[in-house]
Amino acid sequence: MTQYKQNDGSLPAELRESILLELPFGLCVARQDAKRTILFANESFYQMFGYESPAAAQTEGFLGAFDRVDPKFTAVLEERASDLLSCGCAAASFEIRQRKQGGGTFWTMVRIQRAQSQDPVWVCAFMDISAQKHVEEELRFREEEYRIAVRQSDKLVLRYDIAKKAAYLPPESAAIFHQEVFYEIPERLENGGFIGPDSVDAFHELYDRITSGSVSSGNSILQMKFSRNASFEWFRIAYSLIYREDNTPAQAVISLQNISEQHEREVAYKRWEQTYAAMPQSMTTYIEFDLTQNRLELQKGALIERIPPDMDQTVENVAYYFIDHWAHPEDREKLRSCLARDRMFAAYFRGVTPERVEYRHLHKNGRYGWVRLSVQMLPDPYSANVRASLLLRDIDEKKREELNLQNRLRTDPLTGALNRTAFIAQAEIIFGDAKPGSLQVLLMVDVDHFKQVNDRFGHGFGDRVLIRVTQILRSALRADDLVARLGGDEFVILLRNVSHADALTGKLERLRKQLYQRISEESAVSCSFGAAICPRDGSNFDELYRKADIALYEAKNSGRNCARIYHESMDPPITLFGGTGF
């Protein structure tokens, strides 16, 4: 065994060489030439690069200490070596990526030191730090993912120091508020009026939970705002606590998410459910669909029987089953239109208000009664789906009273036609809602020489003539056209959505022929017509009535029993100063 003196600061050469060769990191000595030619390297150095021996490395041309450096890091290496030589420093450390034999790379921490001997040399130590760099990279990726997630969401995330009462914002949020730290929280929020009045108690409760540490995580919904001039909005506040070693809460990670839209959806959904719950179950039925998934979700109430569970319960199938079994035949088409899934979707995305349809419903006793179908489309509070809620409510008694009252208030007691007030009200609505390009026609009708008919045949006969005129007009017109008796022998008609002006002439001629009736060898009942077209001749009742009256006057002057359509040439000339001159 080799002997050496204790504590003399030296080791025998063979022991020193053995230690150098078996070090757990790469060690090499290289000349300070351009190649940095290796003079000595231990086995760990070559093994780091995937070589079994120095000879195998030298065979492949691995002769310089930094021959295996990733080319992307060559500039870094040269810069550090140059700095070391120029500044006179003894050593430097840096991280670079190296290439393994056969492909692949790994990270090393390099410690390079100048040493003086016969020739100047570099003493280089290489430590494989790939595992450490992998962990660092994973952490960086996770931090970047977190930052991206925060940027792409509507959440505001902050760290709250409980002892300091300070809220620390991340860079993205600090840039918005132009401040990184907010002190005196929660007093600053409450005293500054940033908490909604109805949320103050919930805010205190949330703060107590955080500071007491009794619950490690939780959330609350508060009404808040972040500037004095802003409006209050709804936020979900979620927190997770970080505890000290003694199990007392030190900090809280808090996120604030604006859920105003979702909160409104939840409120609307609950309000709709409460509306149904307050109604008598025997006189209602509530049906709920997931419109997006096209399936029946819920059915309550006794107004209709249960939808068969064995049928495919899509919106279309349930709607058709309900309509075919309980709706009056004359009301089925409007119900099918109302409950068409595509139409409901279109109405929802256009923001159209909920629709109501009143129809005659077949009850178990075989009689029809009035029922109101209300359709409400709401976003599901907890998903992106659209829900359609149908509420069927028995309104028969109220509807019949309403119809009787309306009929008395809106109709002429002799003929049953609309009266003047009802006609004008409906006509103004139609004129106002007319689509661009559509034509509405206001038509005035006068029974020719009606006074002579009354004088010769009596008022009872005259009344029957007026009733007959009304009946013929109703049968000759479409269901959505309006007929009214303005008084005496004067009628007014609103022809809706006439295809084109030329078609009007033919329509008036057919009406003229239908109304003509000979009542004796010497006498006949005939009518004269005057028409004005909306929007060409006007856009409201008064304008159109005046011009239709001018056209009627023209028809009477043309011998009666004929029709005239207004045009500007019919207007009477305007005479200044009553024709008297100056």
Secondary structure, 3 states (H helix, E strand, C coil): CCCCCCCCCCCCHHHHHHHHHHCCCEEEEEECCCCCEEEEECHHHHHHCCCCCHHHHHHCCCCECCCCECHHHHHHHHHHHHHHHHHCCCEEEEEEEEECCCCCEEEEEEEEEEECCCCCEEEEEEEECHHHHHHHHHHHHHHHHHHHHHHHCCEEEEEEECCCCEEECCHHHHHHHCCCEECCCCHHHHHCCCECHHHHHHHHHHHHHHHHCCCCEEEEEEEECCCCCCCCEEEEEEEEEEECCCCCEEEEEEEEEECHHHHHHHHHHHHHHHHHHCCCHHHEEEEEEECCCCEEEEEEECCCCCCCCCCCCCHHHHHHHHHHHHECHHHHHHHHHHCCHHHHHHHHHHCCCCEEEEEEEECCCCCEEEEEEEEEEEECCCCCCEEEEEEEEECHHHHHHHHHHHHHHHECCCCCCECHHHHHHHHHHHHHHCCCCCEEEEEEEEECCHHHHHHHHCHHHHHHHHHHHHHHHHHHCCCCCEEEEEECCEEEEEEEEECCHHHHHHHHHHHHHHHCEECCCCCEECEEEEEEEECCCCCCHHHHHHHHHHHHHHHHHCCCCCEEECCHHHCCCCCHHHHCCC
